[in-house]
Amino acid sequence: MLRIIDQARAFPSRYGGEGPALQGFAGGQRPSAMFITCSDSRVVPTLLTGVGPGELFELRTAGNVVPPYDPEHATSEMATIEYAVCVLGVSDIILCGHSHCGAVGAVARGEDLRTLPAVRGWLSRSVPPHEGGATDVGDLGPDVARPVQRHVVTQMEKLRGYPCVSEAVREGRLGLHAWYYEVHTGAVQAHQIATGSFSAL
């Protein structure tokens, strides 16, 4: 914790002090893209994409889950997506799953989560077994690549169901991108709609 505190104290001088780099943020945020990903500490959107502060509008959840759009039972995730598209006017949304995902892996392996009731409740509502579950022995490797990739595609379909998203896509104002990130290699793959598979960027 002391290292974190020291870095926070030094941040203004490391990032420009009183100069325009930080002062420009006072006028509001203008991110060009939204990045939806897992809460996993090994996935760092700004590091992965090489962008600086103010360039990505981030949404992080356990398992990079996108809830179905239901304004009568709104969630923080729904509000964040709607704000990004309708108010910030992001031009792209990247939805990124990752290898060695604990959330999707727990569903794929059918793990007993009774000692984690909140986690169990979240996953049972958000990642049903038919979505993240294994279909053969190869799916149960430590990277759980295939279940995670299936999960990413399903979350993207839910994202397309948001009225603001579907309208922006239809009008050509918004691009959607489904990614799979390997935490052990740093490689990124993108979903190809034409083939239904993931391939290198």
C-alpha positions as protocol buffer text, in pm:
chain_id: "A"
residue {
  index: 1
  type: MET
  ca { x: 0 y: 0 z: 0 }
}
residue {
  index: 2
  type: LEU
  ca { x: 287 y: 241 z: 71 }
}
residue {
  index: 3
  type: ARG
  ca { x: 408 y: 205 z: -288 }
}
residue {
  index: 4
  type: ILE
  ca { x: 60 y: 288 z: -416 }
}
residue {
  index: 5
  type: ILE
  ca { x: 42 y: 595 z: -190 }
}
residue {
  index: 6
  type: ASP
  ca { x: 384 y: 714 z: -305 }
}
residue {
  index: 7
  type: GLN
  ca { x: 282 y: 677 z: -670 }
}
residue {
  index: 8
  type: ALA
  ca { x: -43 y: 866 z: -609 }
}
residue {
  index: 9
  type: ARG
  ca { x: 146 y: 1151 z: -442 }
}
residue {
  index: 10
  type: ALA
  ca { x: 388 y: 1171 z: -733 }
}
residue {
  index: 11
  type: PHE
  ca { x: 124 y: 1146 z: -1005 }
}
residue {
  index: 12
  type: PRO
  ca { x: 79 y: 1522 z: -1071 }
}
residue {
  index: 13
  type: SER
  ca { x: 451 y: 1571 z: -1131 }
}
residue {
  index: 14
  type: ARG
  ca { x: 481 y: 1249 z: -1332 }
}
residue {
  index: 15
  type: TYR
  ca { x: 191 y: 1345 z: -1557 }
}
residue {
  index: 16
  type: GLY
  ca { x: 260 y: 1711 z: -1616 }
}
residue {
  index: 17
  type: GLY
  ca { x: 194 y: 1896 z: -1292 }
}
residue {
  index: 18
  type: GLU
  ca { x: 3 y: 2217 z: -1356 }
}
residue {
  index: 19
  type: GLY
  ca { x: 51 y: 2191 z: -1731 }
}
residue {
  index: 20
  type: PRO
  ca { x: -213 y: 2140 z: -2001 }
}
residue {
  index: 21
  type: ALA
  ca { x: -198 y: 1759 z: -1982 }
}
residue {
  index: 22
  type: LEU
  ca { x: -417 y: 1756 z: -1672 }
}
residue {
  index: 23
  type: GLN
  ca { x: -578 y: 2099 z: -1693 }
}
residue {
  index: 24
  type: GLY
  ca { x: -757 y: 1996 z: -2011 }
}
residue {
  index: 25
  type: PHE
  ca { x: -960 y: 1742 z: -1815 }
}
residue {
  index: 26
  type: ALA
  ca { x: -1142 y: 2021 z: -1631 }
}
residue {
  index: 27
  type: GLY
  ca { x: -1349 y: 2090 z: -1941 }
}
residue {
  index: 28
  type: GLY
  ca { x: -1495 y: 1737 z: -1948 }
}
residue {
  index: 29
  type: GLN
  ca { x: -1413 y: 1401 z: -2097 }
}
residue {
  index: 30
  type: ARG
  ca { x: -1408 y: 1312 z: -2464 }
}
residue {
  index: 31
  type: PRO
  ca { x: -1309 y: 945 z: -2493 }
}
residue {
  index: 32
  type: SER
  ca { x: -1308 y: 805 z: -2844 }
}
residue {
  index: 33
  type: ALA
  ca { x: -1390 y: 449 z: -2737 }
}
residue {
  index: 34
  type: MET
  ca { x: -1552 y: 247 z: -2463 }
}
residue {
  index: 35
  type: PHE
  ca { x: -1370 y: -60 z: -2330 }
}
residue {
  index: 36
  type: ILE
  ca { x: -1580 y: -327 z: -2156 }
}
residue {
  index: 37
  type: THR
  ca { x: -1376 y: -595 z: -1984 }
}
residue {
  index: 38
  type: CYS
  ca { x: -1334 y: -810 z: -1676 }
}
residue {
  index: 39
  type: SER
  ca { x: -1235 y: -678 z: -1333 }
}
residue {
  index: 40
  type: ASP
  ca { x: -929 y: -906 z: -1349 }
}
residue {
  index: 41
  type: SER
  ca { x: -618 y: -712 z: -1246 }
}
residue {
  index: 42
  type: ARG
  ca { x: -413 y: -870 z: -1527 }
}
residue {
  index: 43
  type: VAL
  ca { x: -625 y: -694 z: -1791 }
}
residue {
  index: 44
  type: VAL
  ca { x: -524 y: -326 z: -1817 }
}
residue {
  index: 45
  type: PRO
  ca { x: -709 y: -156 z: -2105 }
}
residue {
  index: 46
  type: THR
  ca { x: -486 y: 152 z: -2128 }
}
residue {
  index: 47
  type: LEU
  ca { x: -170 y: -59 z: -2118 }
}
residue {
  index: 48
  type: LEU
  ca { x: -310 y: -301 z: -2374 }
}
residue {
  index: 49
  type: THR
  ca { x: -416 y: -27 z: -2617 }
}
residue {
  index: 50
  type: GLY
  ca { x: -134 y: 217 z: -2548 }
}
residue {
  index: 51
  type: VAL
  ca { x: -362 y: 514 z: -2485 }
}
residue {
  index: 52
  type: GLY
  ca { x: -345 y: 778 z: -2216 }
}
residue {
  index: 53
  type: PRO
  ca { x: -591 y: 914 z: -1958 }
}
residue {
  index: 54
  type: GLY
  ca { x: -914 y: 1044 z: -2106 }
}
residue {
  index: 55
  type: GLU
  ca { x: -904 y: 826 z: -2419 }
}
residue {
  index: 56
  type: LEU
  ca { x: -1099 y: 520 z: -2299 }
}
residue {
  index: 57
  type: PHE
  ca { x: -1431 y: 507 z: -2113 }
}
residue {
  index: 58
  type: GLU
  ca { x: -1400 y: 185 z: -1914 }
}
residue {
  index: 59
  type: LEU
  ca { x: -1657 y: -57 z: -1777 }
}
residue {
  index: 60
  type: ARG
  ca { x: -1526 y: -347 z: -1571 }
}
residue {
  index: 61
  type: THR
  ca { x: -1735 y: -629 z: -1427 }
}
residue {
  index: 62
  type: ALA
  ca { x: -1670 y: -981 z: -1302 }
}
residue {
  index: 63
  type: GLY
  ca { x: -1663 y: -1177 z: -1627 }
}
residue {
  index: 64
  type: ASN
  ca { x: -1706 y: -873 z: -1859 }
}
residue {
  index: 65
  type: VAL
  ca { x: -2081 y: -921 z: -1836 }
}
residue {
  index: 66
  type: VAL
  ca { x: -2328 y: -705 z: -2029 }
}
residue {
  index: 67
  type: PRO
  ca { x: -2675 y: -732 z: -1869 }
}
residue {
  index: 68
  type: PRO
  ca { x: -2975 y: -743 z: -2104 }
}
residue {
  index: 69
  type: TYR
  ca { x: -3122 y: -396 z: -2152 }
}
residue {
  index: 70
  type: ASP
  ca { x: -3408 y: -346 z: -1907 }
}
residue {
  index: 71
  type: PRO
  ca { x: -3450 y: 17 z: -1793 }
}
residue {
  index: 72
  type: GLU
  ca { x: -3720 y: -85 z: -1544 }
}
residue {
  index: 73
  type: HIS
  ca { x: -3452 y: -283 z: -1358 }
}
residue {
  index: 74
  type: ALA
  ca { x: -3153 y: -69 z: -1448 }
}
residue {
  index: 75
  type: THR
  ca { x: -2801 y: -161 z: -1340 }
}
residue {
  index: 76
  type: SER
  ca { x: -2479 y: 37 z: -1325 }
}
residue {
  index: 77
  type: GLU
  ca { x: -2360 y: -150 z: -1634 }
}
residue {
  index: 78
  type: MET
  ca { x: -2667 y: -48 z: -1835 }
}
residue {
  index: 79
  type: ALA
  ca { x: -2635 y: 315 z: -1728 }
}
residue {
  index: 80
  type: THR
  ca { x: -2264 y: 325 z: -1812 }
}
residue {
  index: 81
  type: ILE
  ca { x: -2316 y: 188 z: -2163 }
}
residue {
  index: 82
  type: GLU
  ca { x: -2607 y: 420 z: -2232 }
}
residue {
  index: 83
  type: TYR
  ca { x: -2410 y: 721 z: -2109 }
}
residue {
  index: 84
  type: ALA
  ca { x: -2109 y: 630 z: -2324 }
}
residue {
  index: 85
  type: VAL
  ca { x: -2317 y: 610 z: -2641 }
}
residue {
  index: 86
  type: CYS
  ca { x: -2581 y: 880 z: -2586 }
}
residue {
  index: 87
  type: VAL
  ca { x: -2386 y: 1145 z: -2396 }
}
residue {
  index: 88
  type: LEU
  ca { x: -2016 y: 1089 z: -2470 }
}
residue {
  index: 89
  type: GLY
  ca { x: -2080 y: 974 z: -2825 }
}
residue {
  index: 90
  type: VAL
  ca { x: -1801 y: 716 z: -2834 }
}
residue {
  index: 91
  type: SER
  ca { x: -1732 y: 595 z: -3186 }
}
residue {
  index: 92
  type: ASP
  ca { x: -1634 y: 240 z: -3090 }
}
residue {
  index: 93
  type: ILE
  ca { x: -1703 y: -15 z: -2818 }
}
residue {
  index: 94
  type: ILE
  ca { x: -1450 y: -290 z: -2751 }
}
residue {
  index: 95
  type: LEU
  ca { x: -1580 y: -587 z: -2551 }
}
residue {
  index: 96
  type: CYS
  ca { x: -1281 y: -788 z: -2432 }
}
residue {
  index: 97
  type: GLY
  ca { x: -1273 y: -1126 z: -2262 }
}
residue {
  index: 98
  type: HIS
  ca { x: -950 y: -1288 z: -2147 }
}
residue {
  index: 99
  type: SER
  ca { x: -778 y: -1620 z: -2095 }
}
residue {
  index: 100
  type: HIS
  ca { x: -767 y: -1777 z: -1750 }
}
residue {
  index: 101
  type: CYS
  ca { x: -1092 y: -1601 z: -1660 }
}
residue {
  index: 102
  type: GLY
  ca { x: -1202 y: -1703 z: -1311 }
}
residue {
  index: 103
  type: ALA
  ca { x: -1568 y: -1619 z: -1368 }
}
residue {
  index: 104
  type: VAL
  ca { x: -1619 y: -1808 z: -1693 }
}
residue {
  index: 105
  type: GLY
  ca { x: -1383 y: -2084 z: -1577 }
}
residue {
  index: 106
  type: ALA
  ca { x: -1594 y: -2141 z: -1266 }
}
residue {
  index: 107
  type: VAL
  ca { x: -1904 y: -2192 z: -1480 }
}
residue {
  index: 108
  type: ALA
  ca { x: -1723 y: -2411 z: -1732 }
}
residue {
  index: 109
  type: ARG
  ca { x: -1586 y: -2635 z: -1459 }
}
residue {
  index: 110
  type: GLY
  ca { x: -1908 y: -2637 z: -1256 }
}
residue {
  index: 111
  type: GLU
  ca { x: -1727 y: -2517 z: -944 }
}
residue {
  index: 112
  type: ASP
  ca { x: -1901 y: -2513 z: -606 }
}
residue {
  index: 113
  type: LEU
  ca { x: -1944 y: -2146 z: -515 }
}
residue {
  index: 114
  type: ARG
  ca { x: -2156 y: -2185 z: -203 }
}
residue {
  index: 115
  type: THR
  ca { x: -1895 y: -2005 z: 7 }
}
residue {
  index: 116
  type: LEU
  ca { x: -1919 y: -1707 z: -232 }
}
residue {
  index: 117
  type: PRO
  ca { x: -2294 y: -1637 z: -243 }
}
residue {
  index: 118
  type: ALA
  ca { x: -2265 y: -1300 z: -417 }
}
residue {
  index: 119
  type: VAL
  ca { x: -2034 y: -1441 z: -684 }
}
residue {
  index: 120
  type: ARG
  ca { x: -2260 y: -1743 z: -727 }
}
residue {
  index: 121
  type: GLY
  ca { x: -2566 y: -1520 z: -766 }
}
residue {
  index: 122
  type: TRP
  ca { x: -2395 y: -1291 z: -1018 }
}
residue {
  index: 123
  type: LEU
  ca { x: -2268 y: -1577 z: -1233 }
}
residue {
  index: 124
  type: SER
  ca { x: -2591 y: -1778 z: -1218 }
}
residue {
  index: 125
  type: ARG
  ca { x: -2780 y: -1476 z: -1355 }
}
residue {
  index: 126
  type: SER
  ca { x: -2513 y: -1356 z: -1595 }
}
residue {
  index: 127
  type: VAL
  ca { x: -2327 y: -1660 z: -1729 }
}
residue {
  index: 128
  type: PRO
  ca { x: -2568 y: -1952 z: -1767 }
}
residue {
  index: 129
  type: PRO
  ca { x: -2406 y: -2296 z: -1810 }
}
residue {
  index: 130
  type: HIS
  ca { x: -2503 y: -2327 z: -2178 }
}
residue {
  index: 131
  type: GLU
  ca { x: -2308 y: -2005 z: -2247 }
}
residue {
  index: 132
  type: GLY
  ca { x: -1985 y: -2050 z: -2056 }
}
residue {
  index: 133
  type: GLY
  ca { x: -1987 y: -2425 z: -2004 }
}
residue {
  index: 134
  type: ALA
  ca { x: -1747 y: -2673 z: -2156 }
}
residue {
  index: 135
  type: THR
  ca { x: -1845 y: -2878 z: -2459 }
}
residue {
  index: 136
  type: ASP
  ca { x: -1547 y: -3113 z: -2459 }
}
residue {
  index: 137
  type: VAL
  ca { x: -1238 y: -3192 z: -2253 }
}
residue {
  index: 138
  type: GLY
  ca { x: -1029 y: -2939 z: -2446 }
}
residue {
  index: 139
  type: ASP
  ca { x: -1252 y: -2658 z: -2320 }
}
residue {
  index: 140
  type: LEU
  ca { x: -1142 y: -2719 z: -1962 }
}
residue {
  index: 141
  type: GLY
  ca { x: -778 y: -2620 z: -2011 }
}
residue {
  index: 142
  type: PRO
  ca { x: -643 y: -2354 z: -1773 }
}
residue {
  index: 143
  type: ASP
  ca { x: -699 y: -2081 z: -2030 }
}
residue {
  index: 144
  type: VAL
  ca { x: -1068 y: -2180 z: -2089 }
}
residue {
  index: 145
  type: ALA
  ca { x: -1029 y: -2011 z: -2428 }
}
residue {
  index: 146
  type: ARG
  ca { x: -1332 y: -2154 z: -2605 }
}
residue {
  index: 147
  type: PRO
  ca { x: -1582 y: -2092 z: -2323 }
}
residue {
  index: 148
  type: VAL
  ca { x: -1451 y: -1738 z: -2284 }
}
residue {
  index: 149
  type: GLN
  ca { x: -1477 y: -1671 z: -2657 }
}
residue {
  index: 150
  type: ARG
  ca { x: -1834 y: -1806 z: -2667 }
}
residue {
  index: 151
  type: HIS
  ca { x: -1911 y: -1586 z: -2368 }
}
residue {
  index: 152
  type: VAL
  ca { x: -1770 y: -1275 z: -2538 }
}
residue {
  index: 153
  type: VAL
  ca { x: -1986 y: -1334 z: -2846 }
}
residue {
  index: 154
  type: THR
  ca { x: -2296 y: -1376 z: -2628 }
}
residue {
  index: 155
  type: GLN
  ca { x: -2221 y: -1053 z: -2440 }
}
residue {
  index: 156
  type: MET
  ca { x: -2180 y: -874 z: -2772 }
}
residue {
  index: 157
  type: GLU
  ca { x: -2523 y: -992 z: -2881 }
}
residue {
  index: 158
  type: LYS
  ca { x: -2670 y: -853 z: -2560 }
}
residue {
  index: 159
  type: LEU
  ca { x: -2489 y: -524 z: -2624 }
}
residue {
  index: 160
  type: ARG
  ca { x: -2646 y: -506 z: -2971 }
}
residue {
  index: 161
  type: GLY
  ca { x: -2985 y: -527 z: -2797 }
}
residue {
  index: 162
  type: TYR
  ca { x: -2941 y: -186 z: -2634 }
}
residue {
  index: 163
  type: PRO
  ca { x: -3159 y: 61 z: -2829 }
}
residue {
  index: 164
  type: CYS
  ca { x: -2894 y: 333 z: -2821 }
}
residue {
  index: 165
  type: VAL
  ca { x: -2631 y: 88 z: -2946 }
}
residue {
  index: 166
  type: SER
  ca { x: -2841 y: -63 z: -3224 }
}
residue {
  index: 167
  type: GLU
  ca { x: -2944 y: 283 z: -3345 }
}
residue {
  index: 168
  type: ALA
  ca { x: -2586 y: 414 z: -3347 }
}
residue {
  index: 169
  type: VAL
  ca { x: -2461 y: 105 z: -3530 }
}
residue {
  index: 170
  type: ARG
  ca { x: -2742 y: 129 z: -3785 }
}
residue {
  index: 171
  type: GLU
  ca { x: -2657 y: 494 z: -3850 }
}
residue {
  index: 172
  type: GLY
  ca { x: -2286 y: 421 z: -3887 }
}
residue {
  index: 173
  type: ARG
  ca { x: -2190 y: 619 z: -3577 }
}
residue {
  index: 174
  type: LEU
  ca { x: -2067 y: 324 z: -3373 }
}
residue {
  index: 175
  type: GLY
  ca { x: -1842 y: 27 z: -3436 }
}
residue {
  index: 176
  type: LEU
  ca { x: -1848 y: -287 z: -3219 }
}
residue {
  index: 177
  type: HIS
  ca { x: -1544 y: -508 z: -3160 }
}
residue {
  index: 178
  type: ALA
  ca { x: -1524 y: -839 z: -2971 }
}
residue {
  index: 179
  type: TRP
  ca { x: -1173 y: -923 z: -2848 }
}
residue {
  index: 180
  type: TYR
  ca { x: -1005 y: -1211 z: -2668 }
}
residue {
  index: 181
  type: TYR
  ca { x: -688 y: -1130 z: -2475 }
}
residue {
  index: 182
  type: GLU
  ca { x: -430 y: -1389 z: -2369 }
}
residue {
  index: 183
  type: VAL
  ca { x: -293 y: -1276 z: -2035 }
}
residue {
  index: 184
  type: HIS
  ca { x: 4 y: -1514 z: -2058 }
}
residue {
  index: 185
  type: THR
  ca { x: 124 y: -1398 z: -2403 }
}
residue {
  index: 186
  type: GLY
  ca { x: -22 y: -1048 z: -2448 }
}
residue {
  index: 187
  type: ALA
  ca { x: -175 y: -1151 z: -2781 }
}
residue {
  index: 188
  type: VAL
  ca { x: -514 y: -1013 z: -2883 }
}
residue {
  index: 189
  type: GLN
  ca { x: -762 y: -1184 z: -3115 }
}
residue {
  index: 190
  type: ALA
  ca { x: -1072 y: -1032 z: -3268 }
}
residue {
  index: 191
  type: HIS
  ca { x: -1399 y: -1204 z: -3351 }
}
residue {
  index: 192
  type: GLN
  ca { x: -1465 y: -1234 z: -3723 }
}
residue {
  index: 193
  type: ILE
  ca { x: -1838 y: -1230 z: -3791 }
}
residue {
  index: 194
  type: ALA
  ca { x: -1796 y: -1385 z: -4135 }
}
residue {
  index: 195
  type: THR
  ca { x: -1628 y: -1699 z: -4001 }
}
residue {
  index: 196
  type: GLY
  ca { x: -1753 y: -1700 z: -3642 }
}
residue {
  index: 197
  type: SER
  ca { x: -1395 y: -1745 z: -3522 }
}
residue {
  index: 198
  type: PHE
  ca { x: -1131 y: -1540 z: -3344 }
}
residue {
  index: 199
  type: SER
  ca { x: -809 y: -1447 z: -3522 }
}
residue {
  index: 200
  type: ALA
  ca { x: -511 y: -1219 z: -3458 }
}
residue {
  index: 201
  type: LEU
  ca { x: -567 y: -847 z: -3488 }
}
